[in-house]
């Protein structure tokens, strides 16, 4: 049988229950347990509105730079969207994209979360399959708010893969945002990456692994130059690439390689507008590159010298008339054996270098040849010499081309109304493109059952891909701080609102809560203080009224 608690502990127990129930709210008043209340009056500010003075400036901008990107089967996969029919209006994606040395900087004054106001990120590696790009680990990232007086930096580790070989990578990220002035800081976001060495594509995965002897049904082997046979596979471009799925550390046997340092930098900042107190949003992407090697380790290796470094700068003042895109196009020279063959610049942005099989007239002229294709009219002989073919008509059977180009500047602009009224300007460019295409001539040489499985284009290698966008409100970015608006009645705020319910000890409380508490305590006191009728023990009752048995009935 349980014993009842003494009445003397009723009042302390009730007080302890109230204290324990309110202890969490008193101990940590920054985490209220009730939902955010709604305004009681129509003219009252929302309870979730920012507290205190807020920045006036609104700015949106981003810049991104990739040291290198490999695209397999570009423009082959339709873009999928959640909007019915909208994907048909968008450009098609590559079957696979792999990028390395990615740096990005972004600013957004209207971001919902505070740490999305400024983001700077340096990533070692990025991957996209059919347009779907998961976030890769190992990145250096910094966000604001809160503000970061100093950047962060560190080494980046790129995973090993058969498409590319990346040397030592370093990244740095710096994100700034002022609590009171918003984007009006020195530099909003700044990210950079650098790589010691880089080699791309020692095998063409999108090319079927057919030996060149697959061409025999439509090609007479006796028509080929002496010394050339059809034993090398198409995935290695007839022996020009190393193959095997592993790139060499020094770039030997790769389609494209960079033996020296390549670095990128992406920035978003505010700049002065001449003759105005407001500021413009400026996004900048810059690249620093040295030599680029094509088909390194082969007798037909080409060297690309970067004579002018590319810079992409997009500035938005909020007005289409004064906003602008500034682009410094690169100047590249293609050399072989120390001799300049071609020059790529703004006036001559593209050069096609054909790849073909040597025919018999070449061996008649230069003797036995090495068993690799002819590249750009350069022929490797069995004696170890490189000869320039005067004309390829009738002497070389073309398979495809290597298209070298500096990608032209692509601009887009629009007047915007969301999240604020202003003008947005964007641009993209690439320092250097190497495209392995087309395969039309190769299809004509293969049997029909094999030609139908050959894609129209094979691969695209891009170095120094640059993207920048800037979006400023009409009139420019205003640097300043708002003042806390008074209530609708014109009176200054005098503290917490009296007619809203809170549970934390740091807020005013509803009188009904305390009224109920007082009534509970009063009831406990009354129960403890009022006397009650005591029940007599059974033994005492037995003594006062002894038991008398009833007489037995007569028979």
C-alpha positions as CSV (number, residue, x, y, z in Angstrom):
1,X,0.0,0.0,0.0
2,X,1.5,3.4,-1.1
3,X,1.7,6.1,1.6
4,X,0.4,9.5,0.9
5,X,2.8,12.5,0.8
6,X,2.6,14.8,3.8
7,X,0.7,18.0,3.3
8,X,3.8,19.9,4.3
9,X,5.5,19.1,1.0
10,X,2.6,20.1,-1.2
11,X,3.6,23.8,-1.5
12,X,7.3,23.2,-2.1
13,X,6.5,20.5,-4.7
14,X,4.1,22.9,-6.6
15,X,6.8,25.6,-6.6
16,X,9.5,23.2,-7.8
17,X,7.2,22.0,-10.7
18,X,6.8,25.6,-11.9
19,X,10.5,26.4,-11.6
20,X,11.6,23.3,-13.5
21,X,9.0,23.8,-16.2
22,X,10.3,27.4,-16.8
23,X,14.0,26.6,-16.3
24,X,15.0,26.0,-20.0
25,X,13.5,29.3,-21.0
26,X,15.4,31.2,-18.3
27,X,18.6,29.4,-19.0
28,X,18.7,30.0,-22.7
29,X,16.4,32.8,-23.8
30,X,17.8,32.9,-27.4
31,X,15.9,29.7,-28.3
32,X,12.2,30.4,-27.8
33,X,10.0,27.3,-27.8
34,X,6.9,28.9,-29.3
35,X,6.4,29.6,-33.0
36,X,7.0,33.1,-34.3
37,X,3.8,35.1,-33.5
38,X,2.0,37.1,-36.1
39,X,1.4,40.9,-35.8
40,X,-1.7,41.8,-33.7
41,X,-2.3,45.1,-35.6
42,X,-2.3,45.4,-39.4
43,X,0.1,48.4,-39.2
44,X,2.6,46.6,-37.0
45,X,5.9,45.3,-38.5
46,X,6.2,41.5,-38.8
47,X,7.8,39.9,-35.8
48,X,10.3,38.2,-38.2
49,X,11.5,41.5,-39.7
50,X,15.3,42.2,-39.2
51,X,16.1,43.9,-35.9
52,X,18.1,47.1,-36.0
53,X,19.6,49.1,-38.9
54,X,20.0,47.2,-42.2
55,X,22.2,47.8,-45.2
56,X,20.7,49.8,-48.1
57,X,22.9,48.3,-50.9
58,X,21.5,45.6,-53.1
59,X,23.9,43.7,-55.4
60,X,24.1,40.3,-57.2
61,X,27.1,39.1,-59.1
62,X,29.2,36.0,-59.7
63,X,32.4,34.9,-61.5
64,X,33.7,31.5,-62.2
65,X,36.9,30.2,-63.8
66,X,37.9,26.6,-64.7
67,X,41.6,25.8,-65.5
68,X,40.5,22.9,-67.7
69,X,37.4,21.0,-68.8
70,X,37.0,17.8,-70.7
71,X,33.7,17.3,-72.6
72,X,32.8,13.9,-74.1
73,X,30.1,14.0,-76.8
74,X,29.3,17.7,-76.4
75,X,25.7,18.8,-77.2
76,X,24.5,15.2,-77.2
77,X,22.2,14.9,-74.2
78,X,18.9,16.9,-74.0
79,X,18.5,19.2,-71.0
80,X,15.9,18.1,-68.5
81,X,13.9,20.6,-66.5
82,X,11.0,20.5,-64.1
83,X,9.0,22.8,-66.4
84,X,7.2,20.8,-69.2
85,X,8.5,21.6,-72.6
86,X,11.1,24.1,-71.4
87,X,14.0,21.8,-71.8
88,X,13.5,21.8,-75.6
89,X,14.5,25.4,-75.7
90,X,17.8,25.0,-73.8
91,X,21.1,23.9,-75.3
92,X,21.9,20.2,-75.1
93,X,24.4,19.0,-72.5
94,X,27.6,16.9,-72.8
95,X,27.4,13.2,-72.0
96,X,30.2,13.8,-69.5
97,X,32.1,16.9,-68.3
98,X,35.1,16.8,-66.0
99,X,36.6,20.0,-64.8
100,X,39.6,20.8,-62.6
101,X,40.9,23.8,-60.8
102,X,37.5,25.5,-60.4
103,X,37.2,28.9,-58.6
104,X,34.0,30.7,-58.1
105,X,32.9,33.9,-56.3
106,X,29.3,35.0,-55.8
107,X,27.4,37.8,-54.0
108,X,23.6,38.1,-53.4
109,X,22.2,40.7,-51.1
110,X,18.7,39.2,-51.3
111,X,19.7,35.7,-50.3
112,X,17.4,34.2,-47.7
113,X,20.1,32.7,-45.5
114,X,22.7,35.1,-44.1
115,X,25.7,32.9,-45.0
116,X,24.6,33.0,-48.7
117,X,25.3,36.7,-49.0
118,X,28.9,36.1,-50.1
119,X,30.4,32.7,-51.1
120,X,34.0,32.1,-52.3
121,X,35.0,28.5,-53.3
122,X,38.0,26.8,-54.8
123,X,37.4,23.2,-55.9
124,X,40.0,20.7,-57.2
125,X,37.6,18.7,-59.4
126,X,34.1,18.9,-60.8
127,X,32.0,16.3,-62.6
128,X,28.8,16.5,-64.6
129,X,27.0,13.5,-66.1
130,X,24.2,14.4,-68.5
131,X,24.0,17.9,-67.0
132,X,23.8,16.6,-63.4
133,X,26.6,17.9,-61.3
134,X,27.1,16.7,-57.7
135,X,29.2,18.7,-55.2
136,X,32.7,17.2,-54.9
137,X,34.6,17.0,-51.6
138,X,37.9,18.5,-50.8
139,X,37.1,22.1,-51.6
140,X,38.1,25.3,-49.8
141,X,35.0,27.4,-49.1
142,X,34.3,30.5,-47.1
143,X,30.9,32.2,-46.6
144,X,29.6,35.4,-45.1
145,X,27.9,36.5,-42.8
146,X,29.6,36.5,-40.4
147,X,32.4,38.6,-42.0
148,X,35.8,37.1,-42.5
149,X,38.7,39.5,-42.1
150,X,41.2,36.9,-43.5
151,X,40.9,34.4,-46.4
152,X,41.4,30.6,-46.0
153,X,43.7,28.6,-48.3
154,X,45.1,25.1,-48.6
155,X,46.1,22.3,-50.9
156,X,43.5,20.5,-52.9
157,X,43.6,16.8,-53.8
158,X,42.1,15.8,-57.2
159,X,41.0,12.2,-57.4
160,X,42.9,9.9,-59.9
161,X,40.9,9.2,-63.1
162,X,41.6,8.0,-66.6
163,X,40.8,11.3,-68.3
164,X,43.2,13.7,-66.7
165,X,46.2,13.9,-64.4
166,X,46.4,16.9,-62.1
167,X,49.6,18.0,-60.2
168,X,49.7,19.9,-57.0
169,X,46.6,22.1,-56.6
170,X,46.3,25.1,-54.3
171,X,43.2,27.1,-53.6
172,X,42.2,30.2,-51.7
173,X,38.8,31.7,-50.8
174,X,37.7,34.9,-49.2
175,X,34.1,36.0,-48.5
176,X,33.2,39.4,-47.0
177,X,29.9,41.0,-46.0
178,X,29.2,43.9,-43.6
179,X,26.4,43.6,-41.0
180,X,25.5,47.3,-41.5
181,X,26.8,48.2,-45.0
182,X,26.2,44.8,-46.7
183,X,28.2,44.6,-50.0
184,X,30.0,47.8,-49.4
185,X,33.3,46.2,-48.4
186,X,36.7,46.0,-50.1
187,X,36.0,42.8,-52.1
188,X,32.8,40.8,-51.6
189,X,34.1,37.4,-52.8
190,X,37.5,36.3,-54.1
191,X,38.6,32.8,-55.0
192,X,41.7,31.5,-56.8
193,X,43.2,28.2,-57.8
194,X,46.6,27.2,-59.2
195,X,47.9,23.9,-60.6
196,X,51.5,22.9,-61.0
197,X,50.9,20.6,-64.0
198,X,48.0,19.2,-66.0
199,X,47.4,16.6,-68.7
200,X,44.2,15.7,-70.4
201,X,42.8,12.8,-72.4
202,X,45.3,10.0,-73.3
203,X,42.4,7.9,-74.7
204,X,39.1,8.8,-76.4
205,X,36.5,6.8,-74.5
206,X,33.7,8.0,-76.8
207,X,35.5,6.4,-79.8
208,X,34.8,2.6,-80.3
209,X,37.8,0.5,-79.6
210,X,38.3,-0.6,-83.2
211,X,41.6,-1.4,-84.8
212,X,42.5,0.5,-87.9
213,X,42.2,-2.9,-89.7
214,X,38.5,-2.3,-89.4
215,X,39.0,0.1,-92.3
216,X,40.2,-2.8,-94.6
217,X,36.7,-3.6,-96.1
218,X,36.6,-0.1,-97.6
219,X,40.3,0.7,-97.7
220,X,43.0,-1.1,-99.8
221,X,46.0,-1.6,-97.5
222,X,48.3,-1.5,-100.6
223,X,47.2,2.2,-101.0
224,X,48.9,3.2,-97.7
225,X,52.4,4.4,-97.4
226,X,55.2,1.9,-96.9
227,X,55.9,1.2,-93.2
228,X,52.3,2.1,-92.1
229,X,50.1,-0.7,-90.9
230,X,46.6,-0.9,-89.5
231,X,47.2,-2.3,-86.0
232,X,46.6,0.7,-83.8
233,X,43.2,1.3,-82.3
234,X,40.9,4.3,-82.9
235,X,40.7,5.1,-79.2
236,X,44.3,6.0,-79.2
237,X,44.0,7.9,-82.5
238,X,46.1,5.3,-84.4
239,X,48.9,5.4,-81.8
240,X,49.1,9.2,-81.3
241,X,47.8,8.8,-77.7
242,X,49.2,6.6,-74.9
243,X,45.9,4.8,-74.3
244,X,45.4,2.3,-71.4
245,X,43.3,4.8,-69.4
246,X,46.2,6.2,-67.3
247,X,47.7,9.6,-68.0
248,X,51.4,10.1,-67.5
249,X,52.6,12.5,-64.8
250,X,54.6,14.6,-67.3
251,X,51.8,14.6,-69.9
252,X,53.5,12.2,-72.4
253,X,51.0,10.5,-74.6
254,X,48.2,12.9,-73.8
255,X,46.2,14.9,-76.2
256,X,46.8,18.1,-74.3
257,X,49.1,18.9,-71.3
258,X,50.5,21.9,-69.4
259,X,53.9,21.3,-67.8
260,X,54.0,24.7,-66.1
261,X,51.8,26.5,-63.6
262,X,48.3,27.5,-64.6
263,X,46.3,29.8,-62.3
264,X,42.8,31.4,-62.2
265,X,41.1,34.0,-60.1
266,X,37.4,35.0,-59.7
267,X,36.3,38.2,-58.0
268,X,33.1,40.1,-57.2
269,X,33.4,43.6,-55.9
270,X,31.8,47.1,-56.0
271,X,33.4,49.9,-58.0
272,X,32.8,53.6,-58.2
273,X,30.5,55.1,-60.9
274,X,32.0,58.3,-62.4
275,X,30.0,61.3,-61.4
276,X,27.7,59.3,-59.0
277,X,27.6,58.5,-55.3
278,X,26.4,55.0,-56.0
279,X,28.5,52.0,-57.0
280,X,28.4,49.4,-59.7
281,X,28.7,45.6,-59.4
282,X,31.8,44.2,-61.1
283,X,32.6,40.5,-61.7
284,X,36.1,39.6,-62.9
285,X,37.7,36.4,-64.2
286,X,41.4,36.3,-64.9
287,X,43.9,33.5,-66.1
288,X,47.6,33.1,-66.0
289,X,49.0,30.4,-68.3
290,X,52.3,29.4,-69.8
291,X,53.0,26.8,-72.5
292,X,50.4,24.2,-73.7
293,X,51.6,20.9,-75.3
294,X,49.6,18.9,-77.8
295,X,50.5,15.2,-78.5
296,X,53.5,15.5,-76.2
297,X,56.0,12.6,-76.6
298,X,55.2,12.0,-80.2
299,X,57.3,13.2,-83.2
300,X,54.4,15.4,-84.2
301,X,54.1,17.3,-80.9
302,X,52.8,20.9,-81.1
303,X,53.5,23.6,-78.6
304,X,51.1,26.5,-77.9
305,X,52.6,29.7,-76.5
306,X,50.3,32.0,-74.6
307,X,51.5,35.5,-75.6
308,X,48.6,37.4,-74.0
309,X,46.7,36.5,-70.9
310,X,42.8,36.6,-71.0
311,X,40.8,38.7,-68.7
312,X,37.0,38.9,-68.6
313,X,35.4,41.8,-66.6
314,X,31.6,42.5,-66.4
315,X,30.3,45.7,-64.9
316,X,26.7,46.6,-64.2
317,X,25.6,50.1,-63.1
318,X,21.9,49.2,-63.2
319,X,21.6,50.9,-66.6
320,X,22.1,49.2,-69.9
321,X,23.7,52.4,-71.4
322,X,26.6,52.5,-68.9
323,X,27.1,48.8,-68.2
324,X,29.8,47.1,-70.1
325,X,31.8,43.9,-70.8
326,X,35.6,44.2,-71.1
327,X,37.5,41.2,-72.5
328,X,41.2,40.9,-73.2
329,X,41.4,38.1,-75.8
330,X,44.4,35.8,-75.6
331,X,47.0,35.6,-78.4
332,X,48.3,32.0,-79.0
333,X,51.0,30.8,-81.3
334,X,51.2,27.2,-82.4
335,X,54.8,25.9,-83.0
336,X,56.4,22.7,-84.1
337,X,60.1,22.2,-83.8
338,X,60.6,25.8,-82.9
339,X,58.9,27.1,-86.0
340,X,55.6,29.1,-85.8
341,X,52.9,27.3,-87.8
342,X,49.7,29.3,-86.8
343,X,48.7,32.2,-84.7
344,X,45.3,32.4,-83.0
345,X,44.0,35.8,-82.1
346,X,40.8,37.9,-82.3
347,X,41.2,38.2,-86.1
348,X,42.0,34.5,-86.6
349,X,40.2,32.6,-83.8
350,X,40.1,29.1,-85.3
351,X,42.5,26.7,-87.0
352,X,41.7,23.2,-88.2
353,X,44.6,20.7,-88.0
354,X,43.7,17.6,-90.1
355,X,44.5,14.0,-89.0
356,X,44.8,11.4,-91.7
357,X,46.5,8.2,-92.9
358,X,49.6,8.5,-95.1
359,X,49.2,7.2,-98.6
360,X,51.7,5.6,-100.9
361,X,52.9,8.8,-102.7
362,X,54.4,9.9,-99.3
363,X,56.6,6.8,-99.0
364,X,57.7,7.2,-102.6
365,X,58.8,10.7,-101.8
366,X,60.2,10.4,-98.2
367,X,60.7,6.7,-97.8
368,X,59.2,4.4,-95.2
369,X,57.0,6.2,-92.6
370,X,56.3,5.7,-88.9
371,X,53.1,3.9,-88.1
372,X,51.2,7.0,-86.8
373,X,48.8,9.3,-88.7
374,X,49.8,12.5,-90.4
375,X,48.9,15.6,-88.3
376,X,48.6,19.0,-89.8
377,X,50.7,18.0,-92.8
378,X,53.5,16.8,-90.6
379,X,54.8,13.3,-91.4
380,X,57.0,11.2,-89.2
381,X,59.4,9.0,-91.1
382,X,60.8,5.7,-90.0
383,X,64.2,7.3,-89.9
384,X,63.0,9.6,-87.1
385,X,62.6,12.8,-89.1
386,X,59.6,15.1,-89.3
387,X,58.7,16.2,-92.9
388,X,56.3,18.8,-94.0
389,X,53.9,17.5,-96.6
390,X,53.5,20.1,-99.3
391,X,49.9,19.2,-100.3
392,X,47.7,16.6,-98.7
393,X,45.4,16.1,-101.7
394,X,46.0,12.5,-102.9
395,X,48.7,11.9,-100.3
396,X,46.7,11.8,-97.0
397,X,43.4,10.1,-96.3
398,X,41.6,12.4,-93.8
399,X,40.0,10.9,-90.8
400,X,39.1,14.0,-88.9
401,X,40.5,17.3,-87.6
402,X,41.9,18.8,-84.4
403,X,40.1,22.2,-84.2
404,X,42.1,24.7,-82.2
405,X,40.3,27.9,-81.3
406,X,40.0,30.8,-78.8
407,X,36.4,30.8,-78.0
408,X,34.7,34.1,-79.0
409,X,33.0,36.2,-76.4
410,X,29.4,35.4,-75.7
411,X,27.3,38.1,-74.0
412,X,23.7,38.2,-72.7
413,X,21.8,41.0,-70.9
414,X,18.4,41.6,-69.5
415,X,16.4,44.2,-67.6
416,X,15.3,42.6,-64.4
417,X,12.5,43.3,-61.8
418,X,13.1,40.4,-59.3
419,X,14.4,40.6,-56.7
420,X,14.8,44.3,-57.5
421,X,14.5,46.5,-60.5
422,X,17.8,46.7,-62.3
423,X,20.0,45.5,-65.2
424,X,21.9,42.2,-65.5
425,X,24.8,41.6,-67.8
426,X,26.7,38.4,-68.3
427,X,29.5,37.0,-70.5
428,X,31.5,33.9,-71.1
429,X,34.7,33.0,-73.0
430,X,37.4,30.4,-73.2
431,X,41.1,30.9,-73.6
432,X,41.8,27.8,-75.7
433,X,39.6,25.0,-77.2
434,X,40.8,21.7,-78.7
435,X,38.0,19.8,-80.4
436,X,38.3,16.3,-81.8
437,X,35.8,16.4,-84.6
438,X,34.1,15.6,-86.9
439,X,33.8,11.9,-87.7
440,X,31.9,12.2,-91.0
441,X,34.9,11.1,-93.1
442,X,35.7,8.3,-90.7
443,X,32.2,6.9,-90.9
444,X,32.5,6.7,-94.7
445,X,35.5,4.4,-94.3
446,X,34.0,2.0,-91.6
447,X,31.5,-0.8,-92.3
448,X,27.9,0.3,-92.0
449,X,27.2,-1.7,-88.8
450,X,30.2,0.0,-87.1
451,X,29.7,3.5,-88.6
452,X,26.2,3.8,-87.1
453,X,27.6,3.5,-83.6
454,X,30.2,6.3,-84.1
455,X,29.2,9.7,-82.6
456,X,29.2,12.8,-84.7
457,X,31.8,14.5,-82.4
458,X,34.1,12.9,-79.9
459,X,35.7,15.2,-77.4
460,X,36.3,18.8,-76.5
461,X,39.1,20.1,-74.2
462,X,38.8,23.6,-72.9
463,X,41.5,25.6,-71.0
464,X,40.7,28.7,-69.1
465,X,36.9,28.7,-69.3
466,X,35.6,32.1,-67.9
467,X,32.1,33.2,-66.8
468,X,31.1,36.5,-65.2
469,X,27.7,38.1,-64.4
470,X,26.8,41.4,-62.7
471,X,23.4,42.7,-61.6
472,X,22.9,46.1,-60.0
473,X,19.7,48.0,-59.1
474,X,18.6,51.0,-61.2
475,X,20.8,54.0,-60.3
476,X,23.5,51.9,-58.8
477,X,24.3,50.3,-55.4
478,X,23.6,52.7,-52.5
479,X,26.1,52.3,-49.6
480,X,24.4,53.2,-46.4
481,X,22.4,51.9,-43.5
482,X,18.6,52.2,-42.8
483,X,17.3,53.6,-39.6
484,X,14.8,51.6,-37.5
485,X,11.3,52.7,-38.6
486,X,8.9,53.8,-35.8
487,X,5.6,52.1,-35.2
488,X,2.5,53.1,-37.2
489,X,1.3,55.5,-34.4
490,X,4.5,57.5,-34.7
491,X,5.7,56.7,-31.2
492,X,9.1,55.3,-30.6
493,X,9.3,51.6,-29.6
494,X,9.2,51.2,-25.8
495,X,10.1,47.5,-25.5
496,X,8.5,44.2,-26.2
497,X,4.9,44.2,-27.3
498,X,2.4,43.5,-24.5
499,X,-0.2,41.6,-26.3
500,X,1.9,38.7,-27.7
501,X,2.5,35.4,-25.9
502,X,6.1,34.3,-25.1
503,X,7.4,31.5,-22.9
504,X,11.0,32.7,-22.5
505,X,12.0,34.6,-19.3
506,X,13.4,37.4,-21.5
507,X,10.0,38.4,-22.8
508,X,6.7,39.8,-21.4
509,X,4.1,37.1,-20.5
510,X,0.4,36.8,-20.7
511,X,-1.3,37.7,-17.4
512,X,-3.5,34.7,-17.7
513,X,-0.5,32.4,-17.2
514,X,0.4,34.1,-13.9
515,X,-3.3,34.2,-12.9
516,X,-3.5,30.4,-13.2
517,X,-0.3,30.0,-11.3
518,X,-1.6,32.1,-8.4
519,X,-4.8,30.1,-8.3
520,X,-2.9,26.9,-8.2
521,X,-0.7,28.0,-5.3
522,X,-3.8,29.4,-3.5
523,X,-5.5,26.1,-3.8
524,X,-2.4,24.2,-2.4
525,X,-2.3,26.6,0.6
526,X,-6.0,26.2,1.3
527,X,-5.8,22.4,1.2
528,X,-2.8,22.5,3.5
529,X,-4.3,25.0,6.0
530,X,-8.0,23.9,6.3
531,X,-8.6,21.2,9.1
532,X,-10.4,18.0,8.2
533,X,-12.5,15.4,10.1
534,X,-10.3,12.6,11.4
535,X,-11.5,9.0,11.0
536,X,-11.5,6.9,14.2
537,X,-9.5,3.7,14.3
538,X,-11.4,0.5,14.1
539,X,-10.0,-0.7,17.4
540,X,-11.5,2.2,19.3
541,X,-14.9,1.7,17.6
542,X,-14.9,-1.9,18.8
543,X,-14.2,-1.0,22.4
544,X,-17.1,1.6,22.6
545,X,-19.6,-0.8,21.0
546,X,-18.9,-4.4,22.0
547,X,-20.4,-7.2,19.8
548,X,-23.5,-8.8,21.2
549,X,-24.6,-12.0,19.5
550,X,-28.3,-12.3,18.8
551,X,-30.2,-15.0,20.9
552,X,-30.8,-18.4,19.3
553,X,-34.3,-19.0,18.1
554,X,-36.4,-21.5,20.1
555,X,-37.1,-24.8,18.5
